[in-house]
Amino acid sequence: MSTMSYGFHYDRGQKVGYDISFGSVRLSFVSSKDKARIIKEIKSSGYSKDEITIERRED
C-alpha cells in the first residue's frame, strides 16, 4: 500500500524519491510530484530521453 504526502510517495512506510541525472547535473531525491515536471523541462531544453537517468530511492 502506498500514500502520498507533501509530494513524496510513501511505499510500506518508506519515503520514495528519485535521483535525476542529465549531462553533468544530478538532482537528488526529487519528489514524485515534481518528477514529471522536471523531466519535461529537461527535455524541452534539448536533452533526449536517452541522456536522462532516473533512479528510484527509498529513505
mmCIF file of the N, C-alpha and C atoms, coordinates in Angstrom:
data_MODEL
# 
_entry.id   MODEL 
# 
loop_
_atom_site.group_PDB 
_atom_site.id 
_atom_site.type_symbol 
_atom_site.label_atom_id 
_atom_site.label_alt_id 
_atom_site.label_comp_id 
_atom_site.label_asym_id 
_atom_site.label_entity_id 
_atom_site.label_seq_id 
_atom_site.pdbx_PDB_ins_code 
_atom_site.Cartn_x 
_atom_site.Cartn_y 
_atom_site.Cartn_z 
_atom_site.occupancy 
_atom_site.B_iso_or_equiv 
_atom_site.pdbx_formal_charge 
_atom_site.auth_seq_id 
_atom_site.auth_comp_id 
_atom_site.auth_asym_id 
_atom_site.auth_atom_id 
_atom_site.pdbx_PDB_model_num 
ATOM 1   N N  . MET A 1 1  ? 0.848  -1.179 0.000   1.00 0.00 ? 1  MET A N  1 
ATOM 2   C CA . MET A 1 1  ? 0.000  0.000  0.000   1.00 0.00 ? 1  MET A CA 1 
ATOM 3   C C  . MET A 1 1  ? 0.886  1.231  0.000   1.00 0.00 ? 1  MET A C  1 
ATOM 4   N N  . SER A 1 2  ? 0.479  2.248  -0.712  1.00 0.00 ? 2  SER A N  1 
ATOM 5   C CA . SER A 1 2  ? 1.278  3.460  -0.777  1.00 0.00 ? 2  SER A CA 1 
ATOM 6   C C  . SER A 1 2  ? 0.407  4.686  -0.577  1.00 0.00 ? 2  SER A C  1 
ATOM 7   N N  . THR A 1 3  ? 1.017  5.743  -0.072  1.00 0.00 ? 3  THR A N  1 
ATOM 8   C CA . THR A 1 3  ? 0.322  7.010  0.124   1.00 0.00 ? 3  THR A CA 1 
ATOM 9   C C  . THR A 1 3  ? 1.222  8.127  -0.367  1.00 0.00 ? 3  THR A C  1 
ATOM 10  N N  . MET A 1 4  ? 0.681  9.353  -0.410  1.00 0.00 ? 4  MET A N  1 
ATOM 11  C CA . MET A 1 4  ? 1.479  10.489 -0.839  1.00 0.00 ? 4  MET A CA 1 
ATOM 12  C C  . MET A 1 4  ? 1.314  11.614 0.164   1.00 0.00 ? 4  MET A C  1 
ATOM 13  N N  . SER A 1 5  ? 2.418  12.253 0.538   1.00 0.00 ? 5  SER A N  1 
ATOM 14  C CA . SER A 1 5  ? 2.387  13.348 1.486   1.00 0.00 ? 5  SER A CA 1 
ATOM 15  C C  . SER A 1 5  ? 3.437  14.377 1.092   1.00 0.00 ? 5  SER A C  1 
ATOM 16  N N  . TYR A 1 6  ? 3.047  15.625 0.981   1.00 0.00 ? 6  TYR A N  1 
ATOM 17  C CA . TYR A 1 6  ? 3.954  16.718 0.621   1.00 0.00 ? 6  TYR A CA 1 
ATOM 18  C C  . TYR A 1 6  ? 4.710  16.439 -0.671  1.00 0.00 ? 6  TYR A C  1 
ATOM 19  N N  . GLY A 1 7  ? 4.071  15.746 -1.606  1.00 0.00 ? 7  GLY A N  1 
ATOM 20  C CA . GLY A 1 7  ? 4.691  15.488 -2.894  1.00 0.00 ? 7  GLY A CA 1 
ATOM 21  C C  . GLY A 1 7  ? 5.557  14.256 -2.921  1.00 0.00 ? 7  GLY A C  1 
ATOM 22  N N  . PHE A 1 8  ? 5.850  13.669 -1.754  1.00 0.00 ? 8  PHE A N  1 
ATOM 23  C CA . PHE A 1 8  ? 6.644  12.452 -1.718  1.00 0.00 ? 8  PHE A CA 1 
ATOM 24  C C  . PHE A 1 8  ? 5.729  11.258 -1.592  1.00 0.00 ? 8  PHE A C  1 
ATOM 25  N N  . HIS A 1 9  ? 6.094  10.219 -2.258  1.00 0.00 ? 9  HIS A N  1 
ATOM 26  C CA . HIS A 1 9  ? 5.340  8.974  -2.268  1.00 0.00 ? 9  HIS A CA 1 
ATOM 27  C C  . HIS A 1 9  ? 5.878  8.098  -1.146  1.00 0.00 ? 9  HIS A C  1 
ATOM 28  N N  . TYR A 1 10 ? 5.005  7.461  -0.405  1.00 0.00 ? 10 TYR A N  1 
ATOM 29  C CA . TYR A 1 10 ? 5.423  6.541  0.658   1.00 0.00 ? 10 TYR A CA 1 
ATOM 30  C C  . TYR A 1 10 ? 4.967  5.144  0.298   1.00 0.00 ? 10 TYR A C  1 
ATOM 31  N N  . ASP A 1 11 ? 5.886  4.202  0.313   1.00 0.00 ? 11 ASP A N  1 
ATOM 32  C CA . ASP A 1 11 ? 5.593  2.813  -0.010  1.00 0.00 ? 11 ASP A CA 1 
ATOM 33  C C  . ASP A 1 11 ? 6.031  1.951  1.163   1.00 0.00 ? 11 ASP A C  1 
ATOM 34  N N  . ARG A 1 12 ? 5.086  1.309  1.826   1.00 0.00 ? 12 ARG A N  1 
ATOM 35  C CA . ARG A 1 12 ? 5.343  0.482  3.013   1.00 0.00 ? 12 ARG A CA 1 
ATOM 36  C C  . ARG A 1 12 ? 6.137  1.239  4.072   1.00 0.00 ? 12 ARG A C  1 
ATOM 37  N N  . GLY A 1 13 ? 5.799  2.499  4.271   1.00 0.00 ? 13 GLY A N  1 
ATOM 38  C CA . GLY A 1 13 ? 6.444  3.314  5.289   1.00 0.00 ? 13 GLY A CA 1 
ATOM 39  C C  . GLY A 1 13 ? 7.752  3.943  4.869   1.00 0.00 ? 13 GLY A C  1 
ATOM 40  N N  . GLN A 1 14 ? 8.239  3.648  3.675   1.00 0.00 ? 14 GLN A N  1 
ATOM 41  C CA . GLN A 1 14 ? 9.488  4.212  3.179   1.00 0.00 ? 14 GLN A CA 1 
ATOM 42  C C  . GLN A 1 14 ? 9.199  5.415  2.290   1.00 0.00 ? 14 GLN A C  1 
ATOM 43  N N  . LYS A 1 15 ? 9.898  6.505  2.521   1.00 0.00 ? 15 LYS A N  1 
ATOM 44  C CA . LYS A 1 15 ? 9.762  7.701  1.685   1.00 0.00 ? 15 LYS A CA 1 
ATOM 45  C C  . LYS A 1 15 ? 10.466 7.430  0.353   1.00 0.00 ? 15 LYS A C  1 
ATOM 46  N N  . VAL A 1 16 ? 9.742  7.625  -0.740  1.00 0.00 ? 16 VAL A N  1 
ATOM 47  C CA . VAL A 1 16 ? 10.273 7.334  -2.073  1.00 0.00 ? 16 VAL A CA 1 
ATOM 48  C C  . VAL A 1 16 ? 10.549 8.642  -2.806  1.00 0.00 ? 16 VAL A C  1 
ATOM 49  N N  . GLY A 1 17 ? 11.741 8.758  -3.351  1.00 0.00 ? 17 GLY A N  1 
ATOM 50  C CA . GLY A 1 17 ? 12.125 9.909  -4.157  1.00 0.00 ? 17 GLY A CA 1 
ATOM 51  C C  . GLY A 1 17 ? 12.908 9.425  -5.364  1.00 0.00 ? 17 GLY A C  1 
ATOM 52  N N  . TYR A 1 18 ? 13.355 10.344 -6.183  1.00 0.00 ? 18 TYR A N  1 
ATOM 53  C CA . TYR A 1 18 ? 14.053 9.976  -7.411  1.00 0.00 ? 18 TYR A CA 1 
ATOM 54  C C  . TYR A 1 18 ? 15.297 10.844 -7.588  1.00 0.00 ? 18 TYR A C  1 
ATOM 55  N N  . ASP A 1 19 ? 16.389 10.200 -8.002  1.00 0.00 ? 19 ASP A N  1 
ATOM 56  C CA . ASP A 1 19 ? 17.595 10.914 -8.414  1.00 0.00 ? 19 ASP A CA 1 
ATOM 57  C C  . ASP A 1 19 ? 17.526 11.038 -9.926  1.00 0.00 ? 19 ASP A C  1 
ATOM 58  N N  . ILE A 1 20 ? 17.678 12.254 -10.427 1.00 0.00 ? 20 ILE A N  1 
ATOM 59  C CA . ILE A 1 20 ? 17.611 12.505 -11.867 1.00 0.00 ? 20 ILE A CA 1 
ATOM 60  C C  . ILE A 1 20 ? 18.944 13.085 -12.308 1.00 0.00 ? 20 ILE A C  1 
ATOM 61  N N  . SER A 1 21 ? 19.570 12.457 -13.303 1.00 0.00 ? 21 SER A N  1 
ATOM 62  C CA . SER A 1 21 ? 20.854 12.916 -13.832 1.00 0.00 ? 21 SER A CA 1 
ATOM 63  C C  . SER A 1 21 ? 20.722 13.215 -15.316 1.00 0.00 ? 21 SER A C  1 
ATOM 64  N N  . PHE A 1 22 ? 21.345 14.297 -15.744 1.00 0.00 ? 22 PHE A N  1 
ATOM 65  C CA . PHE A 1 22 ? 21.409 14.638 -17.165 1.00 0.00 ? 22 PHE A CA 1 
ATOM 66  C C  . PHE A 1 22 ? 22.619 15.526 -17.366 1.00 0.00 ? 22 PHE A C  1 
ATOM 67  N N  . GLY A 1 23 ? 23.376 15.250 -18.427 1.00 0.00 ? 23 GLY A N  1 
ATOM 68  C CA . GLY A 1 23 ? 24.614 15.991 -18.635 1.00 0.00 ? 23 GLY A CA 1 
ATOM 69  C C  . GLY A 1 23 ? 25.510 15.841 -17.416 1.00 0.00 ? 23 GLY A C  1 
ATOM 70  N N  . SER A 1 24 ? 25.966 16.952 -16.857 1.00 0.00 ? 24 SER A N  1 
ATOM 71  C CA . SER A 1 24 ? 26.796 16.908 -15.644 1.00 0.00 ? 24 SER A CA 1 
ATOM 72  C C  . SER A 1 24 ? 25.996 17.298 -14.408 1.00 0.00 ? 24 SER A C  1 
ATOM 73  N N  . VAL A 1 25 ? 24.678 17.330 -14.535 1.00 0.00 ? 25 VAL A N  1 
ATOM 74  C CA . VAL A 1 25 ? 23.797 17.755 -13.436 1.00 0.00 ? 25 VAL A CA 1 
ATOM 75  C C  . VAL A 1 25 ? 23.145 16.534 -12.790 1.00 0.00 ? 25 VAL A C  1 
ATOM 76  N N  . ARG A 1 26 ? 23.082 16.548 -11.456 1.00 0.00 ? 26 ARG A N  1 
ATOM 77  C CA . ARG A 1 26 ? 22.391 15.483 -10.714 1.00 0.00 ? 26 ARG A CA 1 
ATOM 78  C C  . ARG A 1 26 ? 21.462 16.135 -9.698  1.00 0.00 ? 26 ARG A C  1 
ATOM 79  N N  . LEU A 1 27 ? 20.175 15.826 -9.806  1.00 0.00 ? 27 LEU A N  1 
ATOM 80  C CA . LEU A 1 27 ? 19.183 16.299 -8.844  1.00 0.00 ? 27 LEU A CA 1 
ATOM 81  C C  . LEU A 1 27 ? 18.899 15.132 -7.909  1.00 0.00 ? 27 LEU A C  1 
ATOM 82  N N  . SER A 1 28 ? 19.038 15.360 -6.619  1.00 0.00 ? 28 SER A N  1 
ATOM 83  C CA . SER A 1 28 ? 18.944 14.277 -5.656  1.00 0.00 ? 28 SER A CA 1 
ATOM 84  C C  . SER A 1 28 ? 17.626 14.308 -4.899  1.00 0.00 ? 28 SER A C  1 
ATOM 85  N N  . PHE A 1 29 ? 16.987 13.166 -4.796  1.00 0.00 ? 29 PHE A N  1 
ATOM 86  C CA . PHE A 1 29 ? 15.768 12.923 -4.043  1.00 0.00 ? 29 PHE A CA 1 
ATOM 87  C C  . PHE A 1 29 ? 14.633 13.881 -4.413  1.00 0.00 ? 29 PHE A C  1 
ATOM 88  N N  . VAL A 1 30 ? 14.288 13.881 -5.698  1.00 0.00 ? 30 VAL A N  1 
ATOM 89  C CA . VAL A 1 30 ? 13.187 14.687 -6.224  1.00 0.00 ? 30 VAL A CA 1 
ATOM 90  C C  . VAL A 1 30 ? 11.875 14.000 -5.849  1.00 0.00 ? 30 VAL A C  1 
ATOM 91  N N  . SER A 1 31 ? 10.880 14.768 -5.462  1.00 0.00 ? 31 SER A N  1 
ATOM 92  C CA . SER A 1 31 ? 9.597  14.186 -5.080  1.00 0.00 ? 31 SER A CA 1 
ATOM 93  C C  . SER A 1 31 ? 8.852  13.638 -6.294  1.00 0.00 ? 31 SER A C  1 
ATOM 94  N N  . SER A 1 32 ? 7.937  12.731 -6.037  1.00 0.00 ? 32 SER A N  1 
ATOM 95  C CA . SER A 1 32 ? 7.105  12.156 -7.096  1.00 0.00 ? 32 SER A CA 1 
ATOM 96  C C  . SER A 1 32 ? 6.312  13.254 -7.797  1.00 0.00 ? 32 SER A C  1 
ATOM 97  N N  . LYS A 1 33 ? 5.875  14.219 -7.026  1.00 0.00 ? 33 LYS A N  1 
ATOM 98  C CA . LYS A 1 33 ? 5.060  15.319 -7.550  1.00 0.00 ? 33 LYS A CA 1 
ATOM 99  C C  . LYS A 1 33 ? 5.833  16.152 -8.573  1.00 0.00 ? 33 LYS A C  1 
ATOM 100 N N  . ASP A 1 34 ? 7.123  16.361 -8.339  1.00 0.00 ? 34 ASP A N  1 
ATOM 101 C CA . ASP A 1 34 ? 7.924  17.223 -9.212  1.00 0.00 ? 34 ASP A CA 1 
ATOM 102 C C  . ASP A 1 34 ? 8.634  16.486 -10.339 1.00 0.00 ? 34 ASP A C  1 
ATOM 103 N N  . LYS A 1 35 ? 8.715  15.164 -10.261 1.00 0.00 ? 35 LYS A N  1 
ATOM 104 C CA . LYS A 1 35 ? 9.500  14.383 -11.225 1.00 0.00 ? 35 LYS A CA 1 
ATOM 105 C C  . LYS A 1 35 ? 9.068  14.628 -12.667 1.00 0.00 ? 35 LYS A C  1 
ATOM 106 N N  . ALA A 1 36 ? 7.804  14.497 -12.977 1.00 0.00 ? 36 ALA A N  1 
ATOM 107 C CA . ALA A 1 36 ? 7.325  14.650 -14.357 1.00 0.00 ? 36 ALA A CA 1 
ATOM 108 C C  . ALA A 1 36 ? 7.574  16.062 -14.887 1.00 0.00 ? 36 ALA A C  1 
ATOM 109 N N  . ARG A 1 37 ? 7.333  17.060 -14.051 1.00 0.00 ? 37 ARG A N  1 
ATOM 110 C CA . ARG A 1 37 ? 7.541  18.452 -14.471 1.00 0.00 ? 37 ARG A CA 1 
ATOM 111 C C  . ARG A 1 37 ? 9.015  18.710 -14.773 1.00 0.00 ? 37 ARG A C  1 
ATOM 112 N N  . ILE A 1 38 ? 9.897  18.200 -13.937 1.00 0.00 ? 38 ILE A N  1 
ATOM 113 C CA . ILE A 1 38 ? 11.329 18.408 -14.134 1.00 0.00 ? 38 ILE A CA 1 
ATOM 114 C C  . ILE A 1 38 ? 11.807 17.707 -15.396 1.00 0.00 ? 38 ILE A C  1 
ATOM 115 N N  . ILE A 1 39 ? 11.357 16.482 -15.620 1.00 0.00 ? 39 ILE A N  1 
ATOM 116 C CA . ILE A 1 39 ? 11.758 15.747 -16.830 1.00 0.00 ? 39 ILE A CA 1 
ATOM 117 C C  . ILE A 1 39 ? 11.281 16.467 -18.080 1.00 0.00 ? 39 ILE A C  1 
ATOM 118 N N  . LYS A 1 40 ? 10.065 16.997 -18.048 1.00 0.00 ? 40 LYS A N  1 
ATOM 119 C CA . LYS A 1 40 ? 9.535  17.747 -19.193 1.00 0.00 ? 40 LYS A CA 1 
ATOM 120 C C  . LYS A 1 40 ? 10.398 18.979 -19.473 1.00 0.00 ? 40 LYS A C  1 
ATOM 121 N N  . GLU A 1 41 ? 10.820 19.682 -18.426 1.00 0.00 ? 41 GLU A N  1 
ATOM 122 C CA . GLU A 1 41 ? 11.680 20.858 -18.600 1.00 0.00 ? 41 GLU A CA 1 
ATOM 123 C C  . GLU A 1 41 ? 13.048 20.477 -19.142 1.00 0.00 ? 41 GLU A C  1 
ATOM 124 N N  . ILE A 1 42 ? 13.608 19.357 -18.677 1.00 0.00 ? 42 ILE A N  1 
ATOM 125 C CA . ILE A 1 42 ? 14.907 18.897 -19.174 1.00 0.00 ? 42 ILE A CA 1 
ATOM 126 C C  . ILE A 1 42 ? 14.809 18.575 -20.663 1.00 0.00 ? 42 ILE A C  1 
ATOM 127 N N  . LYS A 1 43 ? 13.758 17.856 -21.069 1.00 0.00 ? 43 LYS A N  1 
ATOM 128 C CA . LYS A 1 43 ? 13.571 17.516 -22.486 1.00 0.00 ? 43 LYS A CA 1 
ATOM 129 C C  . LYS A 1 43 ? 13.393 18.763 -23.338 1.00 0.00 ? 43 LYS A C  1 
ATOM 130 N N  . SER A 1 44 ? 12.667 19.759 -22.819 1.00 0.00 ? 44 SER A N  1 
ATOM 131 C CA . SER A 1 44 ? 12.441 20.976 -23.601 1.00 0.00 ? 44 SER A CA 1 
ATOM 132 C C  . SER A 1 44 ? 13.714 21.801 -23.765 1.00 0.00 ? 44 SER A C  1 
ATOM 133 N N  . SER A 1 45 ? 14.703 21.560 -22.909 1.00 0.00 ? 45 SER A N  1 
ATOM 134 C CA . SER A 1 45 ? 15.963 22.290 -23.042 1.00 0.00 ? 45 SER A CA 1 
ATOM 135 C C  . SER A 1 45 ? 16.936 21.586 -23.978 1.00 0.00 ? 45 SER A C  1 
ATOM 136 N N  . GLY A 1 46 ? 16.497 20.473 -24.616 1.00 0.00 ? 46 GLY A N  1 
ATOM 137 C CA . GLY A 1 46 ? 17.311 19.867 -25.658 1.00 0.00 ? 46 GLY A CA 1 
ATOM 138 C C  . GLY A 1 46 ? 17.896 18.503 -25.335 1.00 0.00 ? 46 GLY A C  1 
ATOM 139 N N  . TYR A 1 47 ? 17.691 17.983 -24.153 1.00 0.00 ? 47 TYR A N  1 
ATOM 140 C CA . TYR A 1 47 ? 18.208 16.656 -23.813 1.00 0.00 ? 47 TYR A CA 1 
ATOM 141 C C  . TYR A 1 47 ? 17.233 15.599 -24.303 1.00 0.00 ? 47 TYR A C  1 
ATOM 142 N N  . SER A 1 48 ? 17.786 14.489 -24.804 1.00 0.00 ? 48 SER A N  1 
ATOM 143 C CA . SER A 1 48 ? 16.920 13.390 -25.251 1.00 0.00 ? 48 SER A CA 1 
ATOM 144 C C  . SER A 1 48 ? 16.625 12.461 -24.074 1.00 0.00 ? 48 SER A C  1 
ATOM 145 N N  . LYS A 1 49 ? 15.646 11.603 -24.269 1.00 0.00 ? 49 LYS A N  1 
ATOM 146 C CA . LYS A 1 49 ? 15.251 10.651 -23.225 1.00 0.00 ? 49 LYS A CA 1 
ATOM 147 C C  . LYS A 1 49 ? 16.423 9.744  -22.828 1.00 0.00 ? 49 LYS A C  1 
ATOM 148 N N  . ASP A 1 50 ? 17.277 9.409  -23.799 1.00 0.00 ? 50 ASP A N  1 
ATOM 149 C CA . ASP A 1 50 ? 18.429 8.543  -23.536 1.00 0.00 ? 50 ASP A CA 1 
ATOM 150 C C  . ASP A 1 50 ? 19.496 9.217  -22.681 1.00 0.00 ? 50 ASP A C  1 
ATOM 151 N N  . GLU A 1 51 ? 19.501 10.538 -22.634 1.00 0.00 ? 51 GLU A N  1 
ATOM 152 C CA . GLU A 1 51 ? 20.506 11.276 -21.862 1.00 0.00 ? 51 GLU A CA 1 
ATOM 153 C C  . GLU A 1 51 ? 20.077 11.530 -20.420 1.00 0.00 ? 51 GLU A C  1 
ATOM 154 N N  . ILE A 1 52 ? 18.856 11.153 -20.069 1.00 0.00 ? 52 ILE A N  1 
ATOM 155 C CA . ILE A 1 52 ? 18.316 11.383 -18.725 1.00 0.00 ? 52 ILE A CA 1 
ATOM 156 C C  . ILE A 1 52 ? 18.267 10.057 -17.980 1.00 0.00 ? 52 ILE A C  1 
ATOM 157 N N  . THR A 1 53 ? 18.862 10.026 -16.787 1.00 0.00 ? 53 THR A N  1 
ATOM 158 C CA . THR A 1 53 ? 18.853 8.826  -15.961 1.00 0.00 ? 53 THR A CA 1 
ATOM 159 C C  . THR A 1 53 ? 18.007 9.089  -14.728 1.00 0.00 ? 53 THR A C  1 
ATOM 160 N N  . ILE A 1 54 ? 17.083 8.163  -14.431 1.00 0.00 ? 54 ILE A N  1 
ATOM 161 C CA . ILE A 1 54 ? 16.206 8.288  -13.277 1.00 0.00 ? 54 ILE A CA 1 
ATOM 162 C C  . ILE A 1 54 ? 16.376 7.051  -12.397 1.00 0.00 ? 54 ILE A C  1 
ATOM 163 N N  . GLU A 1 55 ? 16.694 7.260  -11.128 1.00 0.00 ? 55 GLU A N  1 
ATOM 164 C CA . GLU A 1 55 ? 16.853 6.162  -10.186 1.00 0.00 ? 55 GLU A CA 1 
ATOM 165 C C  . GLU A 1 55 ? 15.912 6.375  -9.017  1.00 0.00 ? 55 GLU A C  1 
ATOM 166 N N  . ARG A 1 56 ? 15.158 5.348  -8.682  1.00 0.00 ? 56 ARG A N  1 
ATOM 167 C CA . ARG A 1 56 ? 14.236 5.412  -7.531  1.00 0.00 ? 56 ARG A CA 1 
ATOM 168 C C  . ARG A 1 56 ? 15.043 5.192  -6.254  1.00 0.00 ? 56 ARG A C  1 
ATOM 169 N N  . ARG A 1 57 ? 14.731 6.009  -5.229  1.00 0.00 ? 57 ARG A N  1 
ATOM 170 C CA . ARG A 1 57 ? 15.388 5.878  -3.922  1.00 0.00 ? 57 ARG A CA 1 
ATOM 171 C C  . ARG A 1 57 ? 14.343 5.780  -2.834  1.00 0.00 ? 57 ARG A C  1 
ATOM 172 N N  . GLU A 1 58 ? 14.648 5.008  -1.824  1.00 0.00 ? 58 GLU A N  1 
ATOM 173 C CA . GLU A 1 58 ? 13.798 4.926  -0.642  1.00 0.00 ? 58 GLU A CA 1 
ATOM 174 C C  . GLU A 1 58 ? 14.598 5.387  0.546   1.00 0.00 ? 58 GLU A C  1 
ATOM 175 N N  . ASP A 1 59 ? 13.947 6.140  1.402   1.00 0.00 ? 59 ASP A N  1 
ATOM 176 C CA . ASP A 1 59 ? 14.627 6.680  2.575   1.00 0.00 ? 59 ASP A CA 1 
ATOM 177 C C  . ASP A 1 59 ? 13.925 6.190  3.824   1.00 0.00 ? 59 ASP A C  1 
# 
